[in-house]
Amino acid sequence: AVISVWVSSHNYAFVDFRTVEESANAMSLEGVSFMGRPLKVARPNDYVPPDPNDPTTLAAAMLQIPQPPGKAALSRVIAMSNMVTSEDLTDDTVYLEILEDVRLECEKY
């Protein structure tokens, strides 16, 4: 489930999912056409993938607990770019429709 969506006026958005697994599934949205443009989907710039050999990162992912300093940061958030133009965001009604569309599409994953 999508917890929140934040759309910037600079052609990108952040989508916060309920679990790390759901955010990983949403990565498959890469290249999907949205408003006539292919989406670019990535982790946030500060994302560090978990170490598959470290049992504490696996447990943290399953339990959604914060990692201690120096450990890989798990994230429920993905960054989506190439979504909208500044002109798309000038009308409040259109903006709310975009937010709802993003929420509905992401909830499929």
CORSUL-V511174 format. One line per field, one symbol per residue. phi: phi as a letter, one per 40 degrees, with the letter a starting at -180 (. if undefined). psi: psi as a letter, one per 40 degrees, with the letter a starting at -180 (. if undefined). burial: I if it has 9 or more other ideal C-beta (glycine too) atoms within 8 Angstrom, else O. A space follows every 10 residues. Layout:
phi->???
psi->???
burial->???
//
This chain:
phi->.ccabbbccb gaabbbccbc cccccccccd gccbfgbccb bacddccbcc cccbcccccc cccfbcccdg ccccacbbbb bgcabdccbc bdccdcccdc ccdcccccb
psi->ihdihhhief fiihhhidid dddddedeeh ehhhfeihih hiiidehhii heehdddddd ddefiiiiie ihhiiehihh ifdiiddded hddddddddd ddddddee.
burial->OIOOIOIOOO IIIIIIIOOI OIIOOIIOIO OOOIOOOOIO IOOIOOOOOI OOOIOOIIII IOOOOOIOOO IIOIIIIIII IIIIOIOIIO OOOIIOOIIO IIIOIIOOO
//
